[in-house]
């Protein structure tokens, strides 16, 4: 009982600091030190925890994958000419409502920081043509920007979640596709269906140059998915091969590549990975979370509620997928493993965390998009809530019947 009270106090402290807008990496580092003190770890043992976390093959793979993803995103941003690509959609697609959704969804396929703000002006322009109000523009731009994060192995949060849960990114991609399908359907139902259809395309809609521009810009992401998901090639090799090919095709010189990587990437995500893995290691080495499953079972709390609502709370209070997964997954892992691991249980936990992020006012994409369109919180949530409930319902269904096996 005392150990549970210690963990509860620690969790409250973590959430308080996150609410005060402390950086997640610093919070988890402090939390790791606090766990060591609360559970009697000596300085030498804590140092060993740090070394073990750093040398863990999972940590090394995460750092390598994130470095490659950040590099790919920086090179794409510098070479892909996305604005011209998105403009070509007005020729390729005859329905303005579809263009409104495709623009943020297309940006969402690329590992770009601040992608929602990249697509916001274009969605705004098309929305004005369709006489769409600011609240619906906010929803369409924000929601469709994030429909791929359930399945794309180019998202660092998905790779982190897979590592923490002990499954492969490919397994998440192949088992969680119903969640992305539901997110797209919910976005169409809630965001696009009420808009009056107006044709935007011209008779030259399917011009070969526009199709070529689309293919030219999308192929790196498609190649990563083809290699890692379809052909089962290791994700690190898939990312590395794609980057090398992208550099060669665009004739990026070594000097240009260095400049792109130096200005377009940051060490902060890598430091966040290290703090998450240290937090995970200290929880494991102290045995701090071992009493949680029997205590929760004795309290009569159903396992599905734990798997969904603990990550949901972490997502709401962090507004960052890495934070939601990094804080909650090490805590719920004993509950997740209390029975035979199923991808349905994994999907339920993943959904709780990511839906919490989507609903969080701390989520930077949501707050920036709302500010850009000058929309209101209340109407925004009236559009977000039914969409998130639809995805949550499918996640519960996957838990009940079992997610598709990878």
C-alpha positions as CSV (number, residue, x, y, z in Angstrom):
1,X,0.0,0.0,0.0
2,X,2.9,2.4,0.8
3,X,4.5,1.7,-2.6
4,X,1.2,2.6,-4.3
5,X,1.0,5.9,-2.3
6,X,4.5,6.7,-3.4
7,X,3.7,6.1,-7.0
8,X,0.5,8.1,-6.7
9,X,2.4,11.1,-5.2
10,X,5.0,10.7,-8.0
11,X,2.3,10.7,-10.7
12,X,0.6,13.8,-9.2
13,X,4.0,15.5,-9.2
14,X,4.7,14.6,-12.8
15,X,1.3,15.9,-13.9
16,X,1.7,19.1,-11.9
17,X,5.0,19.9,-13.5
18,X,3.6,19.2,-17.0
19,X,0.6,21.4,-16.2
20,X,3.1,24.1,-15.3
21,X,4.6,23.6,-18.9
22,X,7.9,22.1,-17.8
23,X,9.7,20.3,-20.6
24,X,8.7,16.6,-20.6
25,X,12.3,15.4,-20.7
26,X,13.2,17.4,-17.6
27,X,10.1,16.1,-15.8
28,X,10.9,12.5,-16.5
29,X,14.5,12.9,-15.5
30,X,13.4,14.4,-12.2
31,X,10.8,11.6,-11.9
32,X,13.5,9.0,-12.4
33,X,15.6,10.5,-9.6
34,X,12.6,10.7,-7.4
35,X,11.7,7.0,-7.9
36,X,15.3,6.1,-7.1
37,X,15.1,8.0,-3.8
38,X,11.6,6.8,-2.9
39,X,12.5,3.2,-3.5
40,X,16.0,3.2,-1.9
41,X,18.3,3.1,-5.0
42,X,21.8,4.1,-4.1
43,X,23.7,6.7,-6.3
44,X,25.8,3.8,-7.8
45,X,22.7,1.8,-8.6
46,X,21.0,4.8,-10.1
47,X,24.1,5.4,-12.3
48,X,23.9,1.8,-13.3
49,X,20.3,2.3,-14.3
50,X,21.3,5.2,-16.5
51,X,24.1,3.1,-18.2
52,X,21.7,0.2,-18.7
53,X,19.1,2.5,-20.2
54,X,21.6,4.0,-22.6
55,X,23.1,0.6,-23.6
56,X,19.7,-1.0,-24.1
57,X,19.3,-2.1,-27.7
58,X,15.8,-0.7,-27.7
59,X,17.2,2.7,-26.7
60,X,19.8,2.6,-29.4
61,X,17.3,1.6,-32.1
62,X,14.9,4.4,-31.0
63,X,17.7,7.0,-31.2
64,X,18.8,5.7,-34.6
65,X,15.3,5.6,-35.9
66,X,14.5,9.1,-34.6
67,X,17.7,10.5,-36.1
68,X,16.9,9.1,-39.5
69,X,13.2,10.3,-39.3
70,X,14.3,13.8,-38.4
71,X,16.8,13.8,-41.2
72,X,14.2,12.6,-43.7
73,X,11.8,15.3,-42.6
74,X,14.4,18.0,-42.9
75,X,15.5,16.8,-46.4
76,X,11.9,16.6,-47.6
77,X,11.1,20.0,-46.3
78,X,14.1,21.4,-48.2
79,X,13.6,19.6,-51.5
80,X,10.1,18.4,-52.0
81,X,8.4,21.7,-53.1
82,X,5.3,20.8,-51.1
83,X,3.5,24.0,-51.8
84,X,3.5,23.4,-55.6
85,X,2.4,19.8,-54.9
86,X,-0.5,20.9,-52.9
87,X,-1.6,23.5,-55.4
88,X,-1.6,20.7,-58.0
89,X,-4.4,19.1,-56.0
90,X,-6.8,21.8,-57.1
91,X,-6.3,20.5,-60.6
92,X,-6.4,16.8,-59.7
93,X,-9.5,16.8,-57.4
94,X,-12.9,18.0,-58.6
95,X,-14.4,18.4,-55.1
96,X,-13.3,21.3,-52.9
97,X,-14.3,19.4,-49.8
98,X,-11.9,16.6,-50.7
99,X,-9.1,19.1,-51.3
100,X,-9.7,20.5,-47.8
101,X,-9.1,17.1,-46.3
102,X,-6.3,15.9,-48.6
103,X,-4.1,18.9,-48.0
104,X,-3.6,18.3,-44.2
105,X,-3.7,14.5,-44.7
106,X,-0.9,14.8,-47.3
107,X,1.2,17.0,-45.0
108,X,0.5,14.5,-42.2
109,X,2.2,11.7,-44.2
110,X,5.5,13.7,-44.0
111,X,7.5,13.8,-40.7
112,X,7.3,17.6,-40.5
113,X,7.2,19.6,-37.3
114,X,4.5,22.2,-37.4
115,X,2.8,20.5,-40.4
116,X,-0.7,21.8,-39.3
117,X,0.5,25.4,-39.7
118,X,1.9,24.6,-43.1
119,X,-1.5,23.4,-44.4
120,X,-3.6,26.0,-42.5
121,X,-3.3,28.8,-45.1
122,X,-4.3,26.5,-48.0
123,X,-7.2,25.0,-46.1
124,X,-8.3,28.5,-45.2
125,X,-8.3,29.6,-48.8
126,X,-10.3,26.7,-50.0
127,X,-12.6,26.9,-47.0
128,X,-13.4,30.5,-47.9
129,X,-14.4,29.4,-51.4
130,X,-16.7,26.9,-49.9
131,X,-18.0,29.4,-47.3
132,X,-16.8,27.2,-44.3
133,X,-16.7,28.7,-40.9
134,X,-13.6,29.0,-38.8
135,X,-14.5,26.2,-36.4
136,X,-15.0,23.7,-39.2
137,X,-11.7,24.8,-40.9
138,X,-10.0,24.2,-37.6
139,X,-11.4,20.7,-37.3
140,X,-10.7,19.7,-40.9
141,X,-7.1,21.0,-40.8
142,X,-6.3,19.5,-37.4
143,X,-8.1,16.2,-37.6
144,X,-6.9,15.1,-41.0
145,X,-3.4,16.2,-40.2
146,X,-3.3,13.3,-37.6
147,X,-5.2,10.4,-39.2
148,X,-2.0,8.5,-40.1
149,X,-0.3,8.5,-36.6
150,X,-2.0,5.2,-35.8
151,X,-0.1,3.4,-38.5
152,X,2.8,5.2,-40.2
153,X,6.2,3.9,-39.1
154,X,7.7,7.3,-39.9
155,X,6.2,8.7,-36.7
156,X,8.7,8.7,-33.7
157,X,5.7,8.3,-31.3
158,X,4.6,5.1,-33.0
159,X,8.2,3.7,-32.8
160,X,8.5,4.6,-29.2
161,X,5.1,3.1,-28.3
162,X,6.1,-0.1,-30.1
163,X,9.4,-0.3,-28.2
164,X,7.7,0.4,-24.8
165,X,5.0,-2.2,-25.5
166,X,7.4,-4.8,-26.7
167,X,6.0,-5.1,-30.2
168,X,7.3,-4.1,-33.7
169,X,6.3,-0.9,-35.5
170,X,5.1,-3.2,-38.3
171,X,2.8,-5.0,-35.9
172,X,1.2,-1.7,-34.9
173,X,0.8,-0.7,-38.5
174,X,-0.9,-3.9,-39.5
175,X,-3.1,-4.2,-36.5
176,X,-4.3,-0.6,-36.1
177,X,-5.3,0.2,-39.6
178,X,-9.0,0.0,-38.6
179,X,-8.3,3.0,-36.3
180,X,-7.0,5.1,-39.2
181,X,-9.9,4.0,-41.4
182,X,-12.3,5.0,-38.7
183,X,-10.5,8.4,-38.2
184,X,-10.8,9.1,-41.9
185,X,-14.5,8.1,-41.9
186,X,-15.2,10.2,-38.8
187,X,-13.5,13.2,-40.3
188,X,-15.6,12.9,-43.5
189,X,-18.8,12.4,-41.5
190,X,-18.3,15.2,-39.0
191,X,-16.1,17.6,-40.9
192,X,-16.9,17.4,-44.6
193,X,-20.4,15.9,-45.0
194,X,-22.2,19.1,-43.8
195,X,-20.3,21.3,-46.3
196,X,-22.2,22.0,-49.6
197,X,-20.3,20.4,-52.5
198,X,-18.8,22.8,-55.0
199,X,-16.6,21.8,-57.9
200,X,-13.1,23.2,-57.8
201,X,-11.3,21.2,-60.4
202,X,-11.0,22.1,-64.1
203,X,-11.5,20.0,-67.2
204,X,-7.7,19.5,-67.3
205,X,-7.9,18.0,-63.8
206,X,-5.9,14.9,-64.5
207,X,-3.0,16.6,-66.1
208,X,0.1,14.4,-66.2
209,X,2.3,17.1,-64.8
210,X,0.2,17.3,-61.7
211,X,0.2,13.6,-61.2
212,X,3.9,13.6,-61.8
213,X,4.4,16.3,-59.1
214,X,2.3,14.3,-56.7
215,X,4.3,11.2,-57.3
216,X,7.6,13.1,-57.1
217,X,6.8,14.4,-53.6
218,X,5.2,11.4,-52.1
219,X,7.5,8.6,-53.2
220,X,9.9,8.8,-50.2
221,X,7.1,8.1,-47.7
222,X,5.6,5.5,-49.9
223,X,9.1,3.8,-50.2
224,X,9.6,3.7,-46.5
225,X,6.1,2.0,-46.1
226,X,6.8,-0.4,-48.9
227,X,10.1,-1.5,-47.6
228,X,9.3,-1.7,-43.9
229,X,5.7,-2.8,-43.9
230,X,5.2,-4.7,-47.2
231,X,8.6,-6.2,-47.8
232,X,9.5,-6.6,-44.1
233,X,12.8,-4.9,-44.4
234,X,14.1,-3.5,-41.1
235,X,12.8,0.1,-40.5
236,X,16.3,1.5,-40.0
237,X,17.5,0.1,-43.3
238,X,14.3,1.3,-45.0
239,X,14.8,4.8,-43.7
240,X,18.5,4.9,-44.5
241,X,18.0,3.6,-48.1
242,X,15.2,6.2,-48.7
243,X,17.4,9.1,-47.4
244,X,20.3,8.0,-49.6
245,X,18.1,7.7,-52.7
246,X,16.4,11.1,-51.9
247,X,19.8,12.8,-51.6
248,X,20.9,11.3,-54.9
249,X,17.7,12.0,-56.8
250,X,17.7,15.7,-55.7
251,X,21.5,16.0,-56.2
252,X,22.1,17.3,-52.7
253,X,25.7,18.0,-52.2
254,X,27.5,17.1,-48.9
255,X,27.7,20.8,-48.0
256,X,24.0,21.3,-48.7
257,X,23.1,18.1,-46.7
258,X,25.1,19.2,-43.7
259,X,23.4,22.6,-43.8
260,X,19.9,21.0,-44.1
261,X,20.6,18.6,-41.2
262,X,22.2,21.3,-39.0
263,X,19.3,23.8,-39.4
264,X,16.4,21.3,-39.8
265,X,17.0,18.9,-36.9
266,X,17.1,19.2,-33.1
267,X,18.7,17.3,-30.3
268,X,15.7,17.8,-28.0
269,X,13.7,14.8,-29.3
270,X,16.7,12.6,-28.8
271,X,17.1,13.8,-25.2
272,X,13.4,13.1,-24.7
273,X,13.9,9.5,-25.8
274,X,16.8,9.1,-23.3
275,X,14.7,10.5,-20.4
276,X,11.8,8.2,-21.3
277,X,14.0,5.1,-21.4
278,X,15.7,6.1,-18.1
279,X,12.2,6.4,-16.5
280,X,11.3,3.0,-17.9
281,X,14.5,1.4,-16.6
282,X,14.2,2.9,-13.1
283,X,10.6,1.7,-12.8
284,X,11.7,-1.8,-13.9
285,X,14.8,-2.0,-11.7
286,X,13.1,-0.8,-8.5
287,X,10.0,-3.0,-9.1
288,X,7.9,0.1,-8.3
289,X,5.0,-0.9,-10.6
290,X,4.9,-4.6,-9.6
291,X,2.2,-4.0,-7.0
292,X,-0.1,-2.1,-9.4
293,X,-1.9,-5.0,-11.2
294,X,-2.9,-6.9,-8.0
295,X,-3.9,-3.7,-6.3
296,X,-6.1,-2.5,-9.1
297,X,-7.6,-6.0,-9.5
298,X,-8.4,-6.1,-5.8
299,X,-10.1,-2.7,-6.2
300,X,-12.3,-4.2,-8.8
301,X,-11.2,-1.9,-11.7
302,X,-11.6,-3.7,-15.0
303,X,-8.5,-4.2,-17.0
304,X,-9.8,-2.4,-20.2
305,X,-10.5,0.8,-18.2
306,X,-6.9,0.8,-16.9
307,X,-5.5,0.2,-20.3
308,X,-7.5,3.0,-21.9
309,X,-7.9,5.7,-19.2
310,X,-4.4,5.9,-17.8
311,X,-2.9,6.7,-21.2
312,X,-5.9,9.0,-21.9
313,X,-5.1,11.0,-18.8
314,X,-1.4,11.2,-19.7
315,X,-2.3,12.4,-23.2
316,X,-4.7,15.1,-21.9
317,X,-2.1,16.4,-19.5
318,X,0.9,16.3,-21.8
319,X,-0.5,17.1,-25.2
320,X,2.4,15.2,-26.8
321,X,2.2,11.6,-28.0
322,X,5.7,10.8,-26.8
323,X,4.7,12.1,-23.4
324,X,1.4,10.2,-23.2
325,X,3.2,6.9,-24.1
326,X,6.4,7.6,-22.2
327,X,4.6,8.4,-18.9
328,X,1.7,5.8,-19.1
329,X,3.0,2.7,-20.9
330,X,5.7,1.8,-18.3
331,X,3.0,2.1,-15.6
332,X,0.4,0.0,-17.4
333,X,2.8,-2.6,-18.8
334,X,2.3,-5.0,-15.8
335,X,-1.5,-4.7,-16.4
336,X,-1.1,-5.2,-20.1
337,X,1.1,-8.3,-19.5
338,X,-1.1,-9.7,-16.7
339,X,-2.8,-11.7,-19.4
340,X,-1.6,-13.0,-22.8
341,X,-0.6,-10.0,-24.8
342,X,-3.0,-9.3,-27.7
343,X,-2.8,-6.6,-30.3
344,X,-6.4,-5.6,-29.3
345,X,-5.1,-4.7,-25.8
346,X,-2.2,-2.8,-27.4
347,X,-4.6,-0.9,-29.7
348,X,-6.8,0.0,-26.8
349,X,-3.9,1.5,-24.8
350,X,-2.4,3.3,-27.8
351,X,-5.8,4.7,-28.6
352,X,-6.3,6.0,-25.1
353,X,-3.0,7.8,-25.2
354,X,-3.4,9.3,-28.7
355,X,-7.0,10.3,-28.3
356,X,-6.0,12.1,-25.1
357,X,-3.4,14.0,-27.1
358,X,-5.9,14.9,-29.8
359,X,-8.3,16.3,-27.2
360,X,-5.6,18.1,-25.1
361,X,-5.6,21.9,-25.2
362,X,-1.9,21.6,-24.6
363,X,-1.5,20.0,-28.0
364,X,0.4,22.6,-30.0
365,X,-1.2,21.7,-33.3
366,X,-4.7,22.3,-31.8
367,X,-3.8,25.5,-30.1
368,X,-2.0,27.0,-33.1
369,X,-4.7,25.9,-35.5
370,X,-7.4,27.4,-33.3
371,X,-5.5,30.6,-33.0
372,X,-4.8,30.8,-36.7
373,X,-8.5,30.5,-37.6
374,X,-9.7,32.5,-34.6
375,X,-12.1,29.7,-33.7
376,X,-13.6,28.9,-30.3
377,X,-12.9,26.1,-28.0
378,X,-16.5,25.0,-27.4
379,X,-17.5,24.5,-31.1
380,X,-14.1,22.9,-31.7
381,X,-14.7,20.3,-29.1
382,X,-18.3,19.7,-30.3
383,X,-16.7,18.5,-33.6
384,X,-13.7,16.7,-32.0
385,X,-15.7,14.7,-29.4
386,X,-17.9,12.6,-31.7
387,X,-14.9,11.8,-33.9
388,X,-12.8,10.7,-31.0
389,X,-15.7,8.6,-29.6
390,X,-16.0,6.8,-32.9
391,X,-12.3,5.9,-32.9
392,X,-12.5,4.8,-29.2
393,X,-15.5,2.6,-30.0
394,X,-13.5,0.8,-32.7
395,X,-10.6,0.4,-30.3
396,X,-12.9,-1.2,-27.8
397,X,-14.1,-3.5,-30.5
398,X,-10.6,-4.5,-31.4
399,X,-9.9,-5.3,-27.7
400,X,-13.1,-7.3,-27.6
401,X,-12.6,-9.4,-30.7
402,X,-8.8,-9.1,-31.1
403,X,-7.0,-6.7,-33.5
404,X,-6.0,-8.1,-36.9
405,X,-2.9,-10.2,-36.5
406,X,0.3,-8.8,-38.2
